[in-house]
Structures are given as structure tokens and as C-alpha cells.
Amino acid sequence: MERKVWRCLSLLLLISLFCAAGSWAVEIRGRSSTQFLWFNDYYNGRQIELAQYLRIAATNIDKDGKFAIYGYGRAGAILEKGEGESSDRSNGRLYYLYGVYRDIGDKLDVKVGRQFNNLSAESSLIDGARFDLKNVGPVGFTFLGGRNVVFGLDGEIGHTGDYATGMALYLQGFPNTDLDISWFRKWDEYDVARDILGASFKQYLFQNVKLYGNARYDMVSEVFTELLGGAKFFPTANLSFTGEYYQSYPTFDTTSIYSVFAVNRYREALVRADYNISEMIAVNAGYTNQDFGDADGKGNVYVVGFTFRPHATLTIDLDYDRSTGYGDDLNGGTLAVNFDATPALRLAAGVAYDVYQRDAMTGEQTARNYWLGARYKLTKSITASLRVEESVNKTYSSNMQGRFVFDYDF
């Protein structure tokens, strides 16, 4: 029944587009992306996949230019399957397809169809409607609701009775302040699975300080699932300092078996500095202190980065990270090079090397990645790109994977 409703909704959106096309100069833009991928599936061996992505935007549909239609989807098929796989692996996903009518009475935007919504409380993909009420004073309002869309490996895996709704209240008209408070609820087969309050905040001070924070509170578990607070300071245009605190507490849908499992709260505190010494040289460094909730669950992460631009067409990035304490002991680095050989051709290469020790019994192990890439602009609207990567680690003595992409913009 739900699929029939969605098909009818898609048909109505397309009919409205074609009908309007006969009267107005509809502008249709988008991108067709054909991708050929090869990789190793850990359980099923070698896989080769062909995927077609399509993104469209139809605007200027009505006389006033207020109505528009947006869509994005994917169709794919496994061309070569691993030894342990016999089922049909052709699949498709409709990520979004919706119509939006803006500025109704200069106060209301209405969006109908499959759409992604991001509230401070939670994100969701729904088949439904969203209403944004604005220009009614210092605050604006958002209301949304519909069928909750859930994807599995081969397509949608939702059930009857999967719904989601939410609302938000946010400040508007304050150029240096962003603040919103939101609520989100999700149902799983008519049972309440999530009930969350959220808030997001940004404040700019003295033209060189940014304060920000996010919070999510699970009303079912009666616990803060996420807390984030931070500050950025820009003493000059080329130098910035960041200080941040973050904590998370895993929660699950009330209908999930995992909701009865015991979990730990995770906390981290971060400091970081970024400095553009000149147009050719930039450096960054940071430290993160981690707390995984156990008595001995402490960790430390140190990062240092260096960017060198000896020429306008060449960029070299070198990063090093060091992790100690709970979970692992790791030393690793990444070297990446990007070179614009011509205005139409970009070449890329890189290597990543990590030495790690999970526990005292296993000893040190290494993981290495090597990659090559190229992107060539055949015409103003046609681009082809290729990336090939080789991985050598404990699991694979050789794991070659890659992706070829052919993009057409229209």
C-alpha cells in the first residue's frame, strides 16, 4: 500500500512538471553519473558493480518561479558475484524526489515528497511533507511528518507503521546568532521507537570568536545522547585556535534488542591550531583526550599536518597521527599529492602507512594503502575520473579496488 502511495506521489510530481512545461520555460538541470566499481566483499569475495546515479532540478516551473522539483536516485547491478553469493543483487534507491513551493504569502514554504530533513534533534528520510513558517517575527517554525524510509543492502526494508514527525523553533533576523530547539519522534510498526529533544547554537563575537554547541536528549532513556560545546578564535586571518568538548551515550530504538544492552558514555576534549604561514605553506596540530567510560579506558590522540604548495598547480599534504591508550597503540601517516597537469586534467597519488598494536599478545602489525587517481574534463559538461587503490593489511595480502566515473552535467 505504501509503495502504491509513493508511486502515485511521484507520478503527480512528474505530471505537474510536464503540464507546466507547456506554458512556461522550465529549466531542468542535473547530473548523470555512471560508475563502474570493483572491490572485495569480506564474506563473498570479488565484486564488480555498475551503478547509475541521476540528480535533477526543475525550476522556473510556474510564472513566479516559486515552484520547483528536485530528485536524486540510483540504480545498480552486481556484474560479478563472489563464490558465496547466488541471489539477485540488482538494486535501486530513490534518495529524494519532492516538490517545493516557496514564499506562499511571503511566509510559508511547503515541501512534499521523499525528502531528507535534518533537525538538531535527529535526521530522517521521509515520504511526507514539511512546512516552514517564516517572517512572522523573531522566530521561525518547522513542521514535518510522513512515512519513515529505511534502506537495507538491496533496497527499502521498512514496515507498515513506520512513521516520523518533528518540529523546530529557530531564531531569525539575528546575523551573529543561530539558535534552534527541535523535537523528533519515530514509530516502528506503530510503536514509539525514538523520542528526542535537540538544540543547536552558534554565536559570533568581536568578528574573531565563534561559540557553538549541540545537544540531544533521549526522552525515553532520560539521558543526553550527545553534547557538544566549542569555541574558535581567529586572532588573524591566517591563524585559528579551536577548543571543543564532546560526549555521546549510545541509545537504540526501543523496539531493538540492543536497547537492553549496557553501554558506556564516551567523552573527549580537543584542542587544535591551524596556521597558514604563507600562500605556499600551511600547518596544523591537535590533541584529543579520550575517555571511553572504563576505569582504564583512557586514550590520547596527537595529530600534525603540513600542506605545501610549491606551485599553483601542485599541492602536497603530509599528515601524522599518534594514538595511545585504550583500544590500540598506533603510529601512522598519510602523504597525498594533487597535480593539475593541464586546466582539464588533475592527477592524484598517495600512500598511507600505519603501525599498530591491538594488545600485548598480537605484537605490532602494519596496514598500507596506495592510490592513484585522475580526473579529466572532456568538455564543459562531461568529466571522467578514475581511482585505483591497493591495500595490504592483516586481512588482505593484496586488496585491489577502484572506481571509474563518467559524469554528464546538463
C-alpha positions as CSV (number, residue, x, y, z in Angstrom):
1,M,0.0,0.0,0.0
2,E,2.8,2.4,1.0
3,R,4.7,1.8,-2.3
4,K,1.5,2.5,-4.3
5,V,1.1,5.8,-2.4
6,W,4.7,6.7,-3.2
7,R,4.3,5.8,-6.9
8,C,1.2,8.0,-7.1
9,L,3.0,10.8,-5.4
10,S,5.9,10.5,-7.9
11,L,3.5,10.4,-10.8
12,L,1.7,13.6,-9.6
13,L,5.0,15.4,-9.3
14,L,6.0,14.5,-12.8
15,I,2.6,15.3,-14.2
16,S,2.8,18.7,-12.6
17,L,6.2,19.3,-14.2
18,F,5.1,18.2,-17.7
19,C,1.9,20.2,-17.6
20,A,3.8,23.4,-16.5
21,A,6.4,22.8,-19.2
22,G,3.8,23.5,-21.9
23,S,3.2,27.0,-20.5
24,W,6.5,28.2,-19.0
25,A,10.2,27.9,-19.9
26,V,11.0,25.2,-17.4
27,E,14.7,25.0,-16.6
28,I,16.0,21.5,-16.0
29,R,19.5,20.9,-14.6
30,G,21.2,17.9,-13.2
31,R,23.9,15.3,-13.4
32,S,24.1,11.8,-14.8
33,S,26.9,9.8,-13.1
34,T,27.7,6.3,-14.4
35,Q,30.1,4.4,-12.1
36,F,32.0,1.2,-12.5
37,L,33.3,-0.2,-9.2
38,W,35.4,-3.3,-8.3
39,F,36.2,-4.3,-4.8
40,N,36.4,-7.3,-2.4
41,D,33.5,-8.3,-0.2
42,Y,34.9,-9.8,3.1
43,Y,32.3,-12.6,3.1
44,N,31.6,-13.1,-0.6
45,G,34.9,-12.4,-2.4
46,R,35.4,-10.3,-5.5
47,Q,32.6,-8.0,-6.6
48,I,32.1,-5.9,-9.8
49,E,29.3,-3.4,-9.8
50,L,27.8,-1.0,-12.3
51,A,25.8,1.9,-10.9
52,Q,23.9,4.8,-12.5
53,Y,23.1,7.9,-10.4
54,L,20.8,10.7,-11.6
55,R,20.2,14.1,-10.0
56,I,17.7,16.6,-11.4
57,A,16.4,20.0,-10.5
58,A,13.5,21.5,-12.4
59,T,12.9,25.2,-11.7
60,N,11.0,28.1,-13.2
61,I,8.0,25.8,-13.4
62,D,5.4,28.5,-12.6
63,K,5.1,32.1,-13.6
64,D,6.5,33.4,-10.4
65,G,9.3,30.9,-10.1
66,K,8.2,29.7,-6.7
67,F,7.6,26.0,-7.6
68,A,10.5,23.6,-8.2
69,I,11.0,19.8,-8.3
70,Y,14.2,18.0,-7.1
71,G,15.2,14.4,-7.5
72,Y,18.1,12.0,-6.9
73,G,18.3,8.3,-7.3
74,R,20.5,5.3,-8.0
75,A,20.2,2.0,-9.9
76,G,22.8,-0.6,-9.7
77,A,23.7,-4.2,-10.5
78,I,26.4,-6.7,-9.5
79,L,28.1,-7.9,-12.7
80,E,30.3,-10.4,-10.9
81,K,29.5,-12.1,-7.6
82,G,31.6,-13.8,-5.1
83,E,31.6,-17.5,-4.6
84,G,29.3,-17.4,-1.6
85,E,26.6,-15.3,-3.3
86,S,23.8,-16.5,-5.5
87,S,20.9,-14.1,-5.0
88,D,20.0,-11.3,-7.4
89,R,21.9,-8.2,-6.4
90,S,20.3,-5.7,-8.7
91,N,19.0,-2.8,-6.6
92,G,17.8,0.7,-6.8
93,R,17.3,3.6,-4.4
94,L,15.3,6.8,-4.6
95,Y,17.1,9.1,-2.3
96,Y,14.7,12.1,-2.8
97,L,12.0,13.3,-5.1
98,Y,10.0,16.2,-3.9
99,G,8.2,19.4,-5.0
100,V,8.7,22.6,-3.1
101,Y,6.6,25.8,-3.3
102,R,8.2,28.8,-1.7
103,D,7.1,32.1,-0.3
104,I,3.3,31.5,0.0
105,G,2.2,34.9,1.2
106,D,5.9,35.6,1.8
107,K,5.6,33.5,5.0
108,L,5.3,29.8,4.1
109,D,7.4,27.2,2.3
110,V,5.8,23.8,1.6
111,K,7.8,20.7,0.5
112,V,6.0,17.4,-0.4
113,G,7.5,14.1,-1.4
114,R,10.5,12.0,-0.5
115,Q,12.9,14.3,1.3
116,F,15.8,14.4,3.7
117,N,15.3,16.5,6.8
118,N,18.0,17.5,9.4
119,L,16.8,18.8,12.7
120,S,19.0,19.3,15.7
121,A,17.1,16.5,17.4
122,E,17.6,13.9,14.6
123,S,17.9,13.4,10.8
124,S,15.3,11.5,8.8
125,L,14.3,10.5,5.3
126,I,10.5,10.6,4.9
127,D,7.8,10.3,2.3
128,G,5.7,13.2,3.5
129,A,5.5,16.9,3.9
130,R,7.4,19.8,5.5
131,F,6.1,23.2,6.3
132,D,8.4,26.2,7.1
133,L,6.7,29.2,8.6
134,K,8.9,32.4,8.4
135,N,8.8,36.1,8.5
136,V,6.4,36.1,11.5
137,G,8.6,37.8,14.0
138,P,12.0,36.9,15.6
139,V,11.3,33.2,15.3
140,G,10.5,30.7,12.6
141,F,8.8,27.3,12.8
142,T,9.3,24.0,11.0
143,F,6.7,21.1,11.0
144,L,7.3,17.8,9.2
145,G,5.9,14.3,9.1
146,G,5.4,11.2,7.0
147,R,6.5,7.6,6.4
148,N,9.9,6.8,7.7
149,V,12.1,5.4,4.9
150,V,14.7,2.8,5.8
151,F,17.2,1.3,3.4
152,G,18.9,-2.1,3.5
153,L,21.6,-3.6,1.3
154,D,19.3,-4.3,-1.6
155,G,16.6,-1.6,-1.2
156,E,13.9,-0.4,1.3
157,I,13.3,-2.5,4.3
158,G,10.6,-0.5,6.1
159,H,7.3,-1.9,7.5
160,T,3.7,-0.7,7.8
161,G,3.5,1.6,10.7
162,D,7.0,3.2,10.2
163,Y,6.4,6.9,10.6
164,A,8.4,10.0,11.7
165,T,7.4,13.5,12.7
166,G,9.2,16.6,14.1
167,M,9.1,20.3,14.7
168,A,11.6,23.1,15.3
169,L,11.6,26.6,16.5
170,Y,14.5,28.9,15.5
171,L,15.7,32.4,15.7
172,Q,15.7,34.6,12.5
173,G,16.9,38.1,11.8
174,F,20.0,37.9,14.1
175,P,23.1,37.9,11.8
176,N,25.5,36.9,14.6
177,T,23.3,34.4,16.4
178,D,21.9,31.0,15.4
179,L,19.6,29.1,17.8
180,D,17.1,26.3,17.3
181,I,15.2,23.9,19.5
182,S,13.6,20.8,18.0
183,W,11.7,17.6,18.7
184,F,11.6,14.4,16.8
185,R,9.6,11.2,17.2
186,K,9.8,7.9,15.2
187,W,7.5,4.9,15.1
188,D,8.5,1.4,14.3
189,E,5.4,-0.7,13.3
190,Y,3.2,1.8,15.2
191,D,5.4,1.6,18.4
192,V,7.3,4.7,19.5
193,A,11.0,3.9,18.8
194,R,12.6,7.3,19.3
195,D,11.5,10.5,21.2
196,I,14.3,13.1,21.1
197,L,14.7,16.8,22.0
198,G,17.5,18.7,20.4
199,A,19.1,22.1,20.3
200,S,21.8,23.8,18.3
201,F,23.6,27.1,18.9
202,K,26.1,29.4,17.2
203,Q,27.3,32.8,18.4
204,Y,29.8,35.1,16.7
205,L,31.6,37.7,18.9
206,F,34.0,40.6,18.1
207,Q,34.4,39.4,14.5
208,N,37.0,36.8,15.5
209,V,35.3,34.4,18.0
210,K,32.8,31.7,17.3
211,L,31.0,29.8,20.0
212,Y,28.9,26.7,19.1
213,G,27.1,23.9,20.7
214,N,24.7,21.0,20.1
215,A,22.7,18.8,22.4
216,R,20.3,15.8,22.1
217,Y,18.2,14.4,24.9
218,D,16.5,11.0,24.6
219,M,13.2,11.3,26.5
220,V,12.7,7.6,26.6
221,S,16.0,6.7,28.2
222,E,16.1,10.1,30.0
223,V,19.7,10.7,29.1
224,F,21.7,13.1,26.9
225,T,22.8,11.1,23.9
226,E,25.1,13.9,22.6
227,L,26.6,17.1,24.0
228,L,29.0,19.3,22.0
229,G,30.5,22.6,23.0
230,G,33.3,24.5,21.4
231,A,35.0,27.8,20.6
232,K,37.0,29.0,17.7
233,F,39.3,32.0,18.0
234,F,40.8,33.8,14.9
235,P,43.5,36.3,16.1
236,T,44.5,36.9,12.5
237,A,43.1,35.9,9.1
238,N,45.7,33.2,8.8
239,L,45.6,31.7,12.3
240,S,42.8,29.9,14.2
241,F,42.6,28.0,17.5
242,T,39.8,25.5,18.4
243,G,38.8,24.1,21.7
244,E,36.0,21.5,21.9
245,Y,34.3,19.1,24.3
246,Y,32.1,16.2,23.1
247,Q,30.3,13.4,24.8
248,S,28.0,10.7,23.5
249,Y,25.9,7.9,25.1
250,P,24.7,5.2,22.7
251,T,20.9,4.6,22.6
252,F,18.9,2.4,20.3
253,D,15.3,2.2,19.1
254,T,13.0,1.0,21.9
255,T,12.0,-1.8,19.6
256,S,15.6,-3.1,19.1
257,I,17.1,-5.9,21.2
258,Y,20.2,-3.7,21.6
259,S,18.2,-1.3,23.8
260,V,18.6,-3.6,26.8
261,F,22.4,-3.8,26.4
262,A,24.7,-1.9,28.8
263,V,26.8,0.8,27.2
264,N,29.4,3.3,28.3
265,R,29.5,7.1,27.9
266,Y,32.2,8.4,25.7
267,R,33.9,11.8,26.3
268,E,36.6,13.7,24.5
269,A,38.3,17.1,24.8
270,L,40.1,18.6,21.8
271,V,42.5,21.5,21.1
272,R,43.7,22.4,17.7
273,A,45.6,25.1,15.9
274,D,45.7,25.9,12.1
275,Y,48.2,28.4,10.6
276,N,48.6,29.5,7.0
277,I,52.2,30.6,7.1
278,S,52.1,31.8,3.5
279,E,50.3,31.0,0.3
280,M,52.7,28.1,-0.1
281,I,52.8,26.6,3.4
282,A,50.1,25.7,6.0
283,V,50.5,23.7,9.2
284,N,48.1,22.3,11.8
285,A,48.4,20.4,15.1
286,G,45.9,19.0,17.5
287,Y,45.5,16.9,20.7
288,T,42.4,14.9,21.8
289,N,42.0,13.4,25.2
290,Q,39.5,10.4,25.2
291,D,37.5,8.7,27.9
292,F,35.7,5.5,26.9
293,G,34.0,5.1,30.3
294,D,36.0,2.2,31.7
295,A,38.5,2.5,34.6
296,D,41.4,2.1,32.2
297,G,39.5,3.4,29.2
298,K,41.7,6.5,28.5
299,G,43.2,7.5,25.2
300,N,45.3,10.2,23.7
301,V,45.5,11.2,20.0
302,Y,48.1,13.6,18.6
303,V,47.9,14.9,15.0
304,V,50.2,17.1,13.0
305,G,49.6,18.2,9.4
306,F,51.6,20.0,6.8
307,T,50.5,21.4,3.4
308,F,53.0,22.6,0.8
309,R,52.1,24.4,-2.4
310,P,55.4,24.9,-4.3
311,H,53.4,25.8,-7.4
312,A,49.9,26.9,-8.2
313,T,49.2,23.5,-9.8
314,L,50.8,21.3,-7.2
315,T,49.6,20.6,-3.6
316,I,51.4,18.2,-1.2
317,D,49.7,17.1,2.1
318,L,51.5,15.3,4.8
319,D,49.7,14.2,8.0
320,Y,51.0,12.2,11.0
321,D,48.9,10.8,13.9
322,R,49.8,9.1,17.1
323,S,47.3,7.2,19.2
324,T,48.0,5.7,22.6
325,G,45.9,4.2,25.5
326,Y,42.6,2.3,25.3
327,G,42.0,0.1,22.3
328,D,45.2,0.5,20.4
329,D,48.7,1.9,20.1
330,L,49.1,3.5,16.6
331,N,51.6,5.4,14.6
332,G,50.6,6.4,11.2
333,G,51.0,8.9,8.4
334,T,49.5,9.9,5.0
335,L,51.1,11.5,2.0
336,A,48.8,12.9,-0.7
337,V,49.8,14.8,-3.9
338,N,47.5,16.6,-6.3
339,F,48.8,18.0,-9.6
340,D,46.9,20.0,-12.2
341,A,48.8,18.8,-15.2
342,T,46.6,20.9,-17.5
343,P,43.4,23.0,-16.9
344,A,41.4,19.9,-17.9
345,L,43.5,17.2,-16.2
346,R,44.1,16.6,-12.5
347,L,46.4,13.8,-11.2
348,A,46.5,12.5,-7.7
349,A,48.6,9.9,-5.8
350,G,49.0,9.0,-2.2
351,V,50.2,6.5,0.4
352,A,49.1,5.8,4.0
353,Y,51.2,3.7,6.4
354,D,50.1,2.7,9.9
355,V,51.9,0.6,12.6
356,Y,49.5,-0.5,15.3
357,Q,49.3,-2.9,18.3
358,R,45.8,-4.0,19.5
359,D,47.1,-5.9,22.5
360,A,50.3,-7.2,24.0
361,M,49.6,-10.7,22.7
362,T,49.5,-9.8,19.0
363,G,52.5,-7.7,18.6
364,E,52.9,-4.9,16.1
365,Q,51.1,-5.0,12.8
366,T,51.1,-2.8,9.7
367,A,48.5,-1.5,7.3
368,R,49.4,0.1,4.0
369,N,47.3,1.9,1.3
370,Y,48.5,3.2,-2.0
371,W,46.3,5.0,-4.5
372,L,46.4,6.7,-7.9
373,G,43.7,8.9,-9.4
374,A,43.0,11.1,-12.4
375,R,40.2,13.5,-13.3
376,Y,39.8,14.7,-16.9
377,K,37.3,17.3,-18.1
378,L,36.5,16.2,-21.7
379,T,34.1,19.1,-22.3
380,K,32.4,21.8,-20.3
381,S,29.7,19.3,-19.2
382,I,31.5,15.9,-19.4
383,T,34.0,14.7,-16.9
384,A,35.7,11.3,-16.4
385,S,37.6,10.2,-13.3
386,L,39.5,7.1,-12.2
387,R,40.8,6.0,-8.8
388,V,42.7,2.7,-8.1
389,E,43.7,1.7,-4.6
390,E,45.7,-1.2,-3.2
391,S,45.5,-2.2,0.5
392,V,47.9,-4.5,2.4
393,N,47.0,-5.4,5.9
394,K,46.3,-8.3,8.3
395,T,43.1,-9.3,6.4
396,Y,44.4,-8.9,2.8
397,S,47.8,-9.5,1.4
398,S,46.5,-7.7,-1.7
399,N,43.2,-5.9,-1.9
400,M,42.9,-4.0,-5.2
401,Q,39.8,-1.9,-5.6
402,G,38.8,1.0,-7.8
403,R,36.1,3.2,-9.3
404,F,35.6,4.7,-12.8
405,V,33.1,7.6,-13.0
406,F,31.6,9.2,-16.1
407,D,29.7,12.4,-15.2
408,Y,27.5,14.4,-17.6
409,D,26.1,17.7,-16.4
410,F,23.0,19.1,-18.1
